[in-house]
Amino acid sequence: MNSKIILSFITIMLSAAPFVSTAQSWDDDDEFYIPSRQGLEFGVNIGVYKAHQNSTVFYNGAGWYELGDNLATLYTIEERLFLGNTEDQINNALNLGGGNFWIPYDSSPLLLPYDPGLMMGLKMLYFWNPESALVMSLDAVNLNAAGPWTLETDLLPGQGQGSTDIRVYGIFGKERRMLGTFGYRTAAYIVDAASWIFELGGTATGVQVKRNFIMVEDNSYHLDREPHQP
């Protein structure tokens, strides 16, 4: 019985010997890892995009810009609120009775800060060696901007404070951006698993205006189209 156990143990050890010798010689191998990276690669971009607020001047209700569409109009706040029967709607919403309202010259905000938006897109890289590649990506992001604007009435201010009844409401802009980038990428070796990456290139941006509107009490009024709706 003991001889059978010993024979089985020897057989197992002999069978495992090639694997053991291979594992031992792997650590002693003097050959270095040589990376190989050529051809096309594809990836997905996901990140947070924060746009500069200077471009929000388009949405501030001052009407300084045009939409570039002959069938569309970008109204100022004052133009929009005195179109058609909108003035009567505002009077009713504000409970002015026989009173009046007007838009002060400094009603519009200078800038409306953008909220950060989730950006997603695709990236394509063409490598001709592990360090150098051409990079092209296409990303999309939805952005929202918001700020205050003011309206004055000839009513007495609330709680007798001041001499002018000033109402503050919100003005909003919504847009979609497409960002295309093209550039050159290179890398500086650190270790086999890490390297410094440097990219140089350019970006082209396309903007689609989705909405530009103001709020008066619970009603919204579009500034970026014909006022067929309140």
One Martini backbone bead per residue (centre of mass of N, CA, C, O) as a GRO file, in nm:
protein
  230
    1MET     BB    1   0.059   0.061  -0.022
    2ASN     BB    2   0.301   0.253   0.014
    3SER     BB    3   0.416   0.214  -0.273
    4LYS     BB    4   0.174   0.345  -0.423
    5ILE     BB    5   0.197   0.626  -0.298
    6ILE     BB    6   0.489   0.686  -0.386
    7LEU     BB    7   0.440   0.649  -0.692
    8SER     BB    8   0.225   0.871  -0.722
    9PHE     BB    9   0.402   1.107  -0.622
   10ILE     BB   10   0.623   1.083  -0.840
   11THR     BB   11   0.437   1.127  -1.084
   12ILE     BB   12   0.340   1.411  -1.009
   13MET     BB   13   0.621   1.549  -0.997
   14LEU     BB   14   0.701   1.488  -1.292
   15SER     BB   15   0.459   1.640  -1.422
   16ALA     BB   16   0.535   1.928  -1.275
   17ALA     BB   17   0.827   2.000  -1.362
   18PRO     BB   18   0.791   2.176  -1.619
   19PHE     BB   19   0.634   2.407  -1.472
   20VAL     BB   20   0.845   2.476  -1.260
   21SER     BB   21   1.079   2.540  -1.454
   22THR     BB   22   0.928   2.763  -1.603
   23ALA     BB   23   0.874   2.949  -1.359
   24GLN     BB   24   1.173   2.988  -1.283
   25SER     BB   25   1.278   3.097  -1.569
   26TRP     BB   26   1.098   3.356  -1.598
   27ASP     BB   27   1.252   3.538  -1.385
   28ASP     BB   28   1.540   3.487  -1.546
   29ASP     BB   29   1.463   3.654  -1.778
   30ASP     BB   30   1.640   3.894  -1.988
   31GLU     BB   31   1.400   3.980  -2.136
   32PHE     BB   32   1.226   4.243  -2.264
   33TYR     BB   33   0.958   4.439  -2.296
   34ILE     BB   34   0.797   4.488  -2.618
   35PRO     BB   35   0.609   4.712  -2.752
   36SER     BB   36   0.296   4.697  -2.953
   37ARG     BB   37   0.167   4.983  -3.158
   38GLN     BB   38  -0.073   4.966  -3.421
   39GLY     BB   39  -0.308   5.154  -3.561
   40LEU     BB   40  -0.637   5.131  -3.483
   41GLU     BB   41  -0.831   5.312  -3.231
   42PHE     BB   42  -1.101   5.294  -2.988
   43GLY     BB   43  -1.318   5.524  -2.798
   44VAL     BB   44  -1.451   5.672  -2.492
   45ASN     BB   45  -1.601   5.974  -2.390
   46ILE     BB   46  -1.608   6.093  -2.041
   47GLY     BB   47  -1.742   6.404  -1.899
   48VAL     BB   48  -1.692   6.737  -1.782
   49TYR     BB   49  -1.850   7.044  -1.893
   50LYS     BB   50  -1.723   7.391  -1.889
   51ALA     BB   51  -1.837   7.681  -1.987
   52HIS     BB   52  -1.795   7.988  -2.088
   53GLN     BB   53  -1.979   8.282  -2.005
   54ASN     BB   54  -1.950   8.477  -2.252
   55SER     BB   55  -2.172   8.330  -2.445
   56THR     BB   56  -2.436   8.418  -2.268
   57VAL     BB   57  -2.506   8.694  -2.403
   58PHE     BB   58  -2.718   8.574  -2.601
   59TYR     BB   59  -2.941   8.521  -2.342
   60ASN     BB   60  -2.998   8.819  -2.188
   61GLY     BB   61  -3.235   8.995  -2.357
   62ALA     BB   62  -3.099   9.231  -2.552
   63GLY     BB   63  -3.065   9.158  -2.867
   64TRP     BB   64  -2.755   9.149  -3.007
   65TYR     BB   65  -2.848   8.900  -3.177
   66GLU     BB   66  -2.865   8.642  -3.422
   67LEU     BB   67  -2.980   8.329  -3.563
   68GLY     BB   68  -2.954   8.284  -3.888
   69ASP     BB   69  -3.281   8.297  -3.939
   70ASN     BB   70  -3.547   8.412  -4.127
   71LEU     BB   71  -3.777   8.250  -3.939
   72ALA     BB   72  -3.628   8.384  -3.696
   73THR     BB   73  -3.640   8.536  -3.360
   74LEU     BB   74  -3.470   8.774  -3.142
   75TYR     BB   75  -3.579   8.892  -2.851
   76THR     BB   76  -3.645   9.111  -2.633
   77ILE     BB   77  -3.794   9.157  -2.344
   78GLU     BB   78  -3.966   9.400  -2.427
   79GLU     BB   79  -4.077   9.294  -2.695
   80ARG     BB   80  -4.214   9.035  -2.582
   81LEU     BB   81  -4.410   9.176  -2.355
   82PHE     BB   82  -4.549   9.373  -2.607
   83LEU     BB   83  -4.683   9.139  -2.754
   84GLY     BB   84  -4.981   9.155  -2.812
   85ASN     BB   85  -5.132   8.999  -2.519
   86THR     BB   86  -4.896   8.993  -2.306
   87GLU     BB   87  -4.948   9.239  -2.130
   88ASP     BB   88  -5.213   9.133  -2.007
   89GLN     BB   89  -5.090   8.880  -1.878
   90ILE     BB   90  -4.899   9.029  -1.689
   91ASN     BB   91  -5.106   9.195  -1.534
   92ASN     BB   92  -5.253   8.946  -1.420
   93ALA     BB   93  -5.006   8.804  -1.285
   94LEU     BB   94  -4.945   9.083  -1.104
   95ASN     BB   95  -5.197   9.239  -1.012
   96LEU     BB   96  -5.233   9.554  -1.130
   97GLY     BB   97  -5.482   9.628  -1.277
   98GLY     BB   98  -5.430   9.969  -1.366
   99GLY     BB   99  -5.147   9.922  -1.396
  100ASN     BB  100  -4.790   9.919  -1.457
  101PHE     BB  101  -4.515   9.816  -1.666
  102TRP     BB  102  -4.148   9.787  -1.690
  103ILE     BB  103  -3.823   9.803  -1.851
  104PRO     BB  104  -3.527   9.844  -1.758
  105TYR     BB  105  -3.215   9.914  -1.884
  106ASP     BB  106  -3.087   9.695  -1.651
  107SER     BB  107  -3.235   9.412  -1.669
  108SER     BB  108  -3.013   9.265  -1.794
  109PRO     BB  109  -2.779   9.046  -1.785
  110LEU     BB  110  -2.458   9.013  -1.870
  111LEU     BB  111  -2.438   8.717  -1.739
  112LEU     BB  112  -2.467   8.349  -1.765
  113PRO     BB  113  -2.409   8.084  -1.601
  114TYR     BB  114  -2.295   7.773  -1.642
  115ASP     BB  115  -2.364   7.453  -1.629
  116PRO     BB  116  -2.258   7.159  -1.590
  117GLY     BB  117  -2.182   6.897  -1.832
  118LEU     BB  118  -2.235   6.600  -1.994
  119MET     BB  119  -1.979   6.436  -2.176
  120MET     BB  120  -1.996   6.265  -2.499
  121GLY     BB  121  -1.793   6.023  -2.698
  122LEU     BB  122  -1.556   5.975  -2.964
  123LYS     BB  123  -1.244   5.793  -3.034
  124MET     BB  124  -0.958   5.823  -3.260
  125LEU     BB  125  -0.660   5.625  -3.330
  126TYR     BB  126  -0.330   5.652  -3.493
  127PHE     BB  127  -0.071   5.423  -3.487
  128TRP     BB  128   0.300   5.397  -3.558
  129ASN     BB  129   0.360   5.390  -3.248
  130PRO     BB  130   0.351   5.384  -2.904
  131GLU     BB  131   0.387   5.721  -2.895
  132SER     BB  132   0.245   5.779  -3.180
  133ALA     BB  133  -0.046   5.990  -3.278
  134LEU     BB  134  -0.358   6.029  -3.413
  135VAL     BB  135  -0.632   6.249  -3.311
  136MET     BB  136  -0.994   6.185  -3.292
  137SER     BB  137  -1.295   6.370  -3.192
  138LEU     BB  138  -1.652   6.335  -3.078
  139ASP     BB  139  -1.867   6.562  -2.902
  140ALA     BB  140  -2.142   6.591  -2.657
  141VAL     BB  141  -2.345   6.871  -2.511
  142ASN     BB  142  -2.556   6.989  -2.255
  143LEU     BB  143  -2.666   7.329  -2.186
  144ASN     BB  144  -2.711   7.555  -1.900
  145ALA     BB  145  -2.853   7.883  -1.844
  146ALA     BB  146  -2.867   8.131  -1.566
  147GLY     BB  147  -3.064   8.428  -1.465
  148PRO     BB  148  -3.141   8.760  -1.392
  149TRP     BB  149  -3.434   8.974  -1.404
  150THR     BB  150  -3.612   9.291  -1.440
  151LEU     BB  151  -3.913   9.446  -1.299
  152GLU     BB  152  -4.141   9.724  -1.312
  153THR     BB  153  -4.374   9.905  -1.107
  154ASP     BB  154  -4.644  10.129  -0.979
  155LEU     BB  155  -4.627  10.000  -0.721
  156LEU     BB  156  -4.588   9.927  -0.411
  157PRO     BB  157  -4.370   9.813  -0.217
  158GLY     BB  158  -4.297   9.572  -0.019
  159GLN     BB  159  -4.330   9.674   0.309
  160GLY     BB  160  -4.229   9.976   0.238
  161GLN     BB  161  -3.967   9.930   0.061
  162GLY     BB  162  -3.890  10.185  -0.079
  163SER     BB  163  -3.998  10.329  -0.419
  164THR     BB  164  -3.974  10.048  -0.582
  165ASP     BB  165  -4.119   9.793  -0.780
  166ILE     BB  166  -3.924   9.500  -0.782
  167ARG     BB  167  -3.883   9.232  -1.008
  168VAL     BB  168  -3.755   8.893  -0.998
  169TYR     BB  169  -3.634   8.686  -1.263
  170GLY     BB  170  -3.590   8.438  -1.503
  171ILE     BB  171  -3.321   8.344  -1.730
  172PHE     BB  172  -3.283   8.120  -2.022
  173GLY     BB  173  -3.046   7.871  -2.157
  174LYS     BB  174  -3.036   7.629  -2.433
  175GLU     BB  175  -2.787   7.384  -2.543
  176ARG     BB  176  -2.592   7.232  -2.814
  177ARG     BB  177  -2.276   7.063  -2.837
  178MET     BB  178  -2.014   7.028  -3.082
  179LEU     BB  179  -1.695   6.851  -3.061
  180GLY     BB  180  -1.402   6.881  -3.260
  181THR     BB  181  -1.094   6.690  -3.277
  182PHE     BB  182  -0.741   6.749  -3.378
  183GLY     BB  183  -0.428   6.558  -3.339
  184TYR     BB  184  -0.120   6.515  -3.158
  185ARG     BB  185   0.049   6.230  -3.012
  186THR     BB  186   0.265   6.184  -2.727
  187ALA     BB  187   0.529   6.005  -2.540
  188ALA     BB  188   0.675   5.944  -2.210
  189TYR     BB  189   0.867   5.735  -2.054
  190ILE     BB  190   0.860   5.549  -1.742
  191VAL     BB  191   0.709   5.272  -1.759
  192ASP     BB  192   0.549   5.003  -1.877
  193ALA     BB  193   0.262   5.119  -1.728
  194ALA     BB  194   0.380   5.421  -1.789
  195SER     BB  195   0.309   5.764  -1.917
  196TRP     BB  196   0.355   6.051  -2.080
  197ILE     BB  197   0.105   6.275  -2.220
  198PHE     BB  198   0.088   6.453  -2.541
  199GLU     BB  199  -0.121   6.718  -2.683
  200LEU     BB  200  -0.181   6.857  -3.021
  201GLY     BB  201  -0.440   7.096  -3.131
  202GLY     BB  202  -0.783   7.123  -3.242
  203THR     BB  203  -1.108   7.302  -3.214
  204ALA     BB  204  -1.452   7.246  -3.305
  205THR     BB  205  -1.761   7.442  -3.272
  206GLY     BB  206  -2.107   7.356  -3.231
  207VAL     BB  207  -2.429   7.536  -3.212
  208GLN     BB  208  -2.751   7.466  -3.056
  209VAL     BB  209  -3.042   7.631  -3.015
  210LYS     BB  210  -3.315   7.550  -2.807
  211ARG     BB  211  -3.346   7.782  -2.570
  212ASN     BB  212  -3.511   8.113  -2.493
  213PHE     BB  213  -3.620   8.227  -2.170
  214ILE     BB  214  -3.877   8.354  -1.956
  215MET     BB  215  -4.000   8.447  -1.632
  216VAL     BB  216  -4.348   8.500  -1.507
  217GLU     BB  217  -4.387   8.358  -1.259
  218ASP     BB  218  -4.548   8.070  -1.416
  219ASN     BB  219  -4.451   8.195  -1.689
  220SER     BB  220  -4.344   8.143  -2.024
  221TYR     BB  221  -4.111   8.325  -2.257
  222HIS     BB  222  -4.009   8.341  -2.568
  223LEU     BB  223  -3.713   8.473  -2.756
  224ASP     BB  224  -3.662   8.247  -3.019
  225ARG     BB  225  -3.964   8.310  -3.132
  226GLU     BB  226  -4.270   8.305  -3.219
  227PRO     BB  227  -4.555   8.422  -3.019
  228HIS     BB  228  -4.785   8.168  -3.019
  229GLN     BB  229  -4.696   8.151  -2.722
  230PRO     BB  230  -4.667   8.233  -2.380
   0.00000   0.00000   0.00000
